[in-house]
Structure formats: C-alpha cells, structure tokens
Amino acid sequence: MFAKTALRGLLLGTAILAMSAGLPALTAPAHAASTSVAITVNGTAITNGDIAHRAAFLRLQKQRGNLTAMAKQQLVDEELKRREILRMQASVSTEDVDAAFARFAKSNKLTPAQLTKILDQAGVTAPHFKSYIAVQMSWPRVMSARFNPAKSNGADLAQRLGGKEKPVTTEYFLQQVVFVIPESKRGKITGKRKAEAEASRKNFPGCDGSKAFAATMRDVSIINLGRVLLPAMPPEWKPLIEKAKGNTTGTLVTPRGVEYLAICKQRQVNDDYAAEVVFRAEDLAKQKGKDPREEQFLEELRKKARITGL
C-alpha cells in the first residue's frame, strides 16, 4: 500500500514554510553501512550506501530508467542545495521535519514507527527520507530570497504586464491559533480539542487581544504569520481562508493539534509585490509546481562546485 501512495506527501515545503522555527534540522545525510565514497561535492562525501538508499527511494516512487545514475544526480543536487541553505541560514527546524514525517505517515494511514519500519525494509531508511524532507522544505526559502519580489527588475515586471493593469489579489495579515495536542494523547483528545477550538472561534476577540484570550485556555498558542497573499497561501489553508466568515477560518487538524487562522486584516492590493506573487503562482502552475528558474540557479551552483566521481 505504501508503494502505491509514496508520492502523496513528498512536496511538503510550501505548506509549512511560514510555521517553521527553532534549531536548524539540515545536516548531512546519514550514511549507510557501506561508507565507500562514490562522489564528493565540495569535499562532502556521498557514499555508495547513500546512493543505494536513494535508488530504493526512487524504486518506491516507481521511477524507471537507470536508478543509480538518477540517484547520484539527485544527491549531488541536494548537496548543492544543502550548502546554499546553510550558507543563507534558511534551514527549517528538526521539529518541522519530524512533523512533516508524521504527516506523511498519517496520509498513508501509518504511525511514524510503522513508516520507519517500512522505509527500513525497502532500503530507504527514515534518516535518509528525513534528510530529503529537510531539503525539500528549506529550499523554497532560498529560492524566495534569491528571487525576492522586492528586488525584482521593474522593467521585467513592466514587460510582463504589457501595458495592462497590475493583477489584483487579496492580502491577509494572519495569526495562527493552535490548540496543542501532545503526541501521546493524539487520537484520544482530538475530538475534544476540535470542539474547544470551534467554540473559541465564536468568542475570538481579534488579533490585538488574541494572546490574552489564549492565556485563558489550556495549551493554546498564538503564532504571528504576518502578511500573506492569497496566491502564496499553503494549499490546505487556502479553501478555508476563502470560505471564512468573520475574523477566523474553520479548523484544521495538524500534527501539532487543532488549528485555525485569525484574520487580523485583509484588503485588495495590486502593487508590484502582489503582481510578482501572482505571476509566480501562475508560472508554477504552468510548470506543474517547478519554478523554471530553479534549474538555472542549480547550474550556477554546479559550475562553482568541486564535484568528483559523477
């Protein structure tokens, strides 16, 4: 069953970016029992064991072709990304990676322990998969910094507009209200916490009073998300925010507990930043989620890197 659904949760970064915090999770991938060095990237070793793990991962995804060659290229690219992520201090936290791992397990109707066992049996291993998740989640931050809309070339934007009005989109200022559920109690109190979260929405005082409001309840936290434009909204929240009535969205069960978004302010905008975000979302949709600028950026990193054995 896992092999049939192994692709379902792999692209996790967009939905979690705004919520990451804490210590960096991004480290070099755990090596397999075989420590024979096959490739080096700027002095960092990629072993035959690493390649075997990735080939097994590709096999789970039902990829076809020379899996060993594909695995080598993926691992080299990931090491280049990892270096750039660390250089820019853009790594997500260990907690975020563990939560993503748990979410992936849940989407396949497994516990994290069961998923770990399956990955071990398949020759992938949980550390290898978590290393992959960490890069997938962190890399969009690098891309965002690299192609920051605030630094966009005005001439490029004008050319894209072609004399037309800038596209209009909705700008939100948001807070996230989290009714925390400890992992040990997940499944036991989720229904109760969901009822508590739904009830609290009716009495939510607004963002200015949210922290004092949360303090009146048990294990409730407030996270300031700041400015978020609708095209950049994580996919699981987008339908909830579009359907929202009043100053809160509906609830969503996540690895952290039961959550909803508080809408502090919203307005229609059509400035340069909004136009760039709208155009980026359109480009990603056309490219089926892959930013066309990514390969060009990776090629720049490859040219600067010292790669042996590939």
C-alpha positions as CSV (number, residue, x, y, z in Angstrom):
1,M,0.0,0.0,0.0
2,F,2.8,2.4,0.8
3,A,4.5,2.0,-2.5
4,K,1.3,2.9,-4.3
5,T,0.9,6.1,-2.3
6,A,4.6,7.0,-1.8
7,L,4.3,10.2,-3.9
8,R,1.4,11.7,-2.0
9,G,3.3,13.9,0.5
10,L,6.7,14.4,-0.9
11,L,6.4,18.2,-1.8
12,L,5.8,19.4,1.8
13,G,7.8,22.7,1.9
14,T,5.2,25.3,0.7
15,A,2.6,24.4,3.3
16,I,5.0,24.6,6.2
17,L,7.3,27.4,5.5
18,A,5.6,30.1,7.4
19,M,5.4,28.0,10.6
20,S,9.0,26.8,11.0
21,A,11.0,27.8,14.0
22,G,13.8,26.5,16.3
23,L,17.1,24.9,15.6
24,P,18.2,24.0,12.1
25,A,17.3,20.5,11.0
26,L,19.5,20.5,7.9
27,T,22.5,18.2,8.4
28,A,24.5,15.9,6.1
29,P,22.5,12.8,5.2
30,A,23.0,9.8,7.4
31,H,25.3,7.3,5.7
32,A,24.5,3.6,5.2
33,A,26.6,0.7,6.4
34,S,28.6,1.0,3.1
35,T,30.9,4.0,3.6
36,S,32.8,3.7,0.4
37,V,32.9,7.2,-1.1
38,A,31.5,7.4,-4.6
39,I,31.2,11.1,-5.1
40,T,32.4,14.3,-3.4
41,V,30.7,17.7,-3.6
42,N,32.9,20.5,-2.3
43,G,34.7,17.9,0.0
44,T,31.5,16.3,1.3
45,A,31.2,12.6,0.7
46,I,28.3,10.8,-0.9
47,T,28.7,7.1,-0.3
48,N,27.6,4.0,-2.1
49,G,25.2,3.5,0.8
50,D,23.6,6.9,0.3
51,I,23.2,6.1,-3.4
52,A,21.6,2.7,-2.6
53,H,19.1,4.5,-0.2
54,R,18.1,7.0,-2.9
55,A,17.8,4.3,-5.6
56,A,15.5,2.4,-3.2
57,F,13.5,5.6,-2.7
58,L,13.2,6.1,-6.5
59,R,12.0,2.5,-6.8
60,L,9.3,3.2,-4.2
61,Q,8.2,6.1,-6.4
62,K,8.1,3.7,-9.3
63,Q,10.6,5.6,-11.3
64,R,12.0,3.9,-14.4
65,G,15.4,4.0,-16.0
66,N,18.9,3.9,-14.6
67,L,18.0,4.4,-10.9
68,T,21.7,4.5,-9.8
69,A,22.5,7.4,-12.2
70,M,19.3,9.2,-11.2
71,A,20.1,8.7,-7.5
72,K,23.7,10.1,-8.0
73,Q,22.4,13.2,-9.7
74,Q,19.7,13.8,-7.1
75,L,22.1,13.5,-4.3
76,V,24.6,15.9,-5.9
77,D,21.9,18.5,-6.5
78,E,20.7,18.1,-2.9
79,E,24.2,18.6,-1.5
80,L,24.5,21.8,-3.6
81,K,21.1,22.9,-2.2
82,R,22.1,21.9,1.3
83,R,25.2,24.0,1.2
84,E,23.3,27.0,-0.1
85,I,20.6,26.6,2.5
86,L,23.1,26.5,5.3
87,R,25.0,29.5,3.9
88,M,21.8,31.5,3.9
89,Q,20.7,30.2,7.3
90,A,17.4,29.1,5.7
91,S,17.1,25.7,7.2
92,V,13.8,24.6,8.8
93,S,13.8,23.1,12.3
94,T,14.1,19.5,13.4
95,E,10.6,19.7,14.8
96,D,9.2,20.8,11.4
97,V,10.9,17.8,9.7
98,D,9.5,15.4,12.3
99,A,6.1,16.9,12.0
100,A,6.2,16.5,8.2
101,F,7.4,12.9,8.6
102,A,4.4,12.3,10.9
103,R,2.0,13.9,8.4
104,F,3.3,11.8,5.6
105,A,2.8,8.7,7.7
106,K,-0.7,9.7,8.6
107,S,-1.6,10.4,5.0
108,N,-0.7,6.7,4.3
109,K,-2.6,5.5,7.4
110,L,0.6,4.7,9.2
111,T,2.2,5.7,12.5
112,P,5.7,7.2,12.3
113,A,7.1,3.9,13.8
114,Q,5.3,1.9,11.1
115,L,6.6,4.2,8.4
116,T,10.1,3.9,9.7
117,K,9.9,0.1,9.6
118,I,8.6,0.1,6.0
119,L,11.4,2.5,4.9
120,D,14.0,0.3,6.5
121,Q,12.6,-2.8,4.9
122,A,12.5,-1.0,1.5
123,G,16.2,0.0,1.9
124,V,15.4,3.8,2.1
125,T,15.7,4.3,5.9
126,A,13.9,7.1,7.9
127,P,17.1,9.3,8.3
128,H,17.5,9.3,4.5
129,F,13.9,10.3,4.0
130,K,14.1,13.0,6.7
131,S,17.2,14.4,5.1
132,Y,15.3,14.6,1.8
133,I,12.3,16.3,3.6
134,A,14.6,18.9,5.2
135,V,16.0,20.0,1.8
136,Q,12.5,20.0,0.2
137,M,11.2,22.2,3.0
138,S,14.1,24.5,3.2
139,W,15.0,25.1,-0.5
140,P,11.9,27.3,-1.2
141,R,13.3,29.8,1.3
142,V,16.5,30.1,-0.7
143,M,14.5,30.5,-3.9
144,S,12.4,33.2,-2.3
145,A,15.4,35.1,-1.0
146,R,17.2,34.6,-4.4
147,F,14.3,35.9,-6.4
148,N,12.9,38.3,-3.8
149,P,10.0,40.3,-5.3
150,A,11.3,43.4,-3.6
151,K,14.4,43.2,-5.7
152,S,12.6,42.4,-9.0
153,N,13.6,44.3,-12.0
154,G,10.9,46.9,-12.7
155,A,11.5,46.6,-16.5
156,D,10.8,42.9,-16.3
157,L,7.6,43.4,-14.5
158,A,6.5,46.1,-16.9
159,Q,7.3,43.8,-19.8
160,R,5.2,41.0,-18.2
161,L,2.3,43.4,-17.7
162,G,2.4,44.5,-21.3
163,G,0.6,47.8,-20.6
164,K,-2.2,46.1,-18.7
165,E,-3.3,46.9,-15.1
166,K,-1.4,45.0,-12.4
167,P,-3.4,41.9,-11.2
168,V,-5.4,42.3,-8.1
169,T,-5.2,39.8,-5.2
170,T,-6.1,39.6,-1.6
171,E,-3.6,40.5,1.1
172,Y,-4.1,39.0,4.6
173,F,-2.4,39.7,7.9
174,L,-2.8,36.5,9.9
175,Q,-2.3,34.8,13.2
176,Q,-2.4,31.1,13.8
177,V,-4.3,29.8,16.8
178,V,-3.1,26.3,17.9
179,F,-4.9,24.0,20.3
180,V,-1.9,21.8,21.1
181,I,-2.3,18.0,21.3
182,P,0.7,16.1,22.8
183,E,1.7,13.2,20.6
184,S,1.0,10.8,23.5
185,K,-2.7,11.9,23.5
186,R,-3.3,12.1,19.8
187,G,-6.4,10.2,18.9
188,K,-7.6,10.3,22.5
189,I,-8.5,14.0,22.8
190,T,-8.5,15.2,19.2
191,G,-12.3,15.4,19.1
192,K,-12.4,17.3,22.4
193,R,-9.8,19.8,21.3
194,K,-11.5,20.3,18.0
195,A,-14.8,21.1,19.8
196,E,-12.8,23.6,22.1
197,A,-11.2,25.2,19.1
198,E,-14.6,25.6,17.3
199,A,-16.2,27.1,20.4
200,S,-13.4,29.6,20.8
201,R,-13.9,31.0,17.4
202,K,-17.2,32.4,18.4
203,N,-15.6,34.4,21.2
204,F,-12.3,35.3,19.4
205,P,-11.6,39.0,20.4
206,G,-9.5,39.9,17.4
207,C,-5.7,39.8,16.9
208,D,-4.9,42.6,19.4
209,G,-6.4,40.6,22.2
210,S,-5.5,37.1,21.0
211,K,-2.6,36.4,23.4
212,A,-4.6,37.3,26.4
213,F,-7.5,35.3,25.1
214,A,-5.2,32.2,24.6
215,A,-3.9,32.6,28.1
216,T,-7.5,31.9,29.5
217,M,-7.4,28.4,27.9
218,R,-5.1,25.4,28.3
219,D,-2.3,24.6,25.9
220,V,-3.2,27.2,23.3
221,S,-0.6,29.2,21.4
222,I,-0.7,32.1,19.0
223,I,1.7,32.4,16.1
224,N,2.0,35.6,14.1
225,L,2.2,34.8,10.4
226,G,2.3,38.4,9.2
227,R,1.5,39.3,5.6
228,V,0.4,36.5,3.3
229,L,-1.0,37.0,-0.2
230,L,-3.7,34.6,-1.4
231,P,-1.7,33.0,-4.2
232,A,1.0,32.1,-1.7
233,M,-1.3,30.6,0.8
234,P,-0.5,27.0,1.8
235,P,-2.8,24.7,-0.1
236,E,-4.5,23.2,3.0
237,W,-5.4,26.6,4.3
238,K,-6.4,28.3,1.0
239,P,-10.0,26.9,0.8
240,L,-10.6,27.7,4.5
241,I,-9.5,31.3,4.2
242,E,-11.6,31.7,1.0
243,K,-14.7,30.4,2.9
244,A,-14.0,32.3,6.1
245,K,-16.8,34.4,7.5
246,G,-15.9,36.8,10.2
247,N,-12.4,37.0,11.6
248,T,-11.5,33.3,11.8
249,T,-11.3,30.3,9.4
250,G,-12.6,26.8,10.0
251,T,-10.4,24.4,12.0
252,L,-7.8,22.0,10.7
253,V,-6.2,19.0,12.4
254,T,-2.4,19.1,12.0
255,P,0.5,17.2,13.6
256,R,0.6,19.9,16.3
257,G,-3.0,19.8,17.2
258,V,-6.2,21.6,16.1
259,E,-5.6,25.0,14.4
260,Y,-7.4,27.9,12.8
261,L,-6.3,31.2,11.3
262,A,-7.3,34.5,12.7
263,I,-7.7,37.2,10.0
264,C,-6.3,40.4,11.5
265,K,-6.8,42.4,8.4
266,Q,-7.4,41.9,4.7
267,R,-7.6,44.1,1.6
268,Q,-7.3,44.0,-2.1
269,V,-3.9,45.0,-3.4
270,N,-2.2,45.4,-6.8
271,D,1.3,46.7,-6.0
272,D,4.5,45.4,-7.6
273,Y,4.9,42.8,-4.8
274,A,1.4,41.4,-5.4
275,A,1.9,41.3,-9.1
276,E,5.1,39.3,-8.7
277,V,3.5,36.8,-6.4
278,V,0.5,36.4,-8.7
279,F,2.8,35.9,-11.7
280,R,5.0,33.4,-9.8
281,A,1.9,31.4,-8.8
282,E,0.8,31.3,-12.5
283,D,4.3,30.2,-13.6
284,L,4.5,27.5,-11.0
285,A,1.0,26.2,-12.1
286,K,2.1,26.1,-15.7
287,Q,5.3,24.3,-14.8
288,K,3.3,21.9,-12.5
289,G,4.9,23.2,-9.4
290,K,8.5,23.6,-10.6
291,D,10.0,27.0,-10.7
292,P,11.7,27.4,-14.1
293,R,14.4,29.5,-12.5
294,E,15.5,26.6,-10.3
295,E,17.5,24.7,-12.9
296,Q,19.3,27.9,-13.9
297,F,20.2,28.6,-10.3
298,L,21.4,24.9,-9.8
299,E,23.5,25.1,-12.9
300,E,25.2,28.2,-11.4
301,L,25.9,26.2,-8.2
302,R,27.2,23.2,-10.2
303,K,29.7,25.4,-12.1
304,K,31.1,26.8,-8.9
305,A,31.3,23.5,-7.1
306,R,34.1,20.9,-6.9
307,I,32.4,17.6,-7.9
308,T,34.4,14.4,-8.3
309,G,33.1,10.9,-9.2
310,L,29.9,11.9,-11.0
